[in-house]
């Protein structure tokens, strides 16, 4: 029983970072599906990379 809980929490943690990355990508005017996949491959690196890229949502509004 403890192994199932441990596995579930680990899986939840591993998927939470790509979900956060996808939501940030959507907010910054980028494709969230692609950034979710990048977040699966490079979880923390993708999030920080996204934070330092220029915001494209401002260009679309003008």
N, C-alpha and C positions, 0 to 999 in steps of 0.2 A: 504494500500500500504506500509506503514512504517513497519508493522508487517512482511510482506513478505521479505522485504529487511533485517530486523533484523534477521529473521529466516535463510535466505540464508547465511548471514555473519557468524552467529553462527555455521551453519553446515560446512561451509568452514573452519572455525577455528578448529572445532572438528576433521575434517578429515586431516587437514594439519599435525598435530603432528604424527599420525600413518604413514602417507606417508613418512615423514622425518625419522622416526624410521626404516621403511622398507628399505629405500635407504641406511641408515647407516649400517644396517644389511648386505645388499648385498655387500657393500664395505668392511666389516669386515669378509666376508666369511661365513656368516650365512644365513639361509633360510629367505628371505624377507617376504614370505606369513605368516609364523608363527609369525614373529616379528610384522607384520602389525596387526594381531589379538591381540597380546599381547599389542600393542600400543593402540588399541581400548579400551581394558579393563583397562589398567593402563597407560594413555597417557604420562605423564611427567616422571613417575618412570621407565617405560620401556626404554625410551631414555637414561636416566642417567645410568641405569643398563647396557645397551649395551655399553656405553662408557667406563665402568670399566671392562668389560670382556676382556679376551685375544683375540688378533686378530688371527683368524684362516686362513685368506687368505695367510699369509706368509708361513704357514706349507704346504698348497696345492701347492705352486709354487716350493718348493724344491724337 
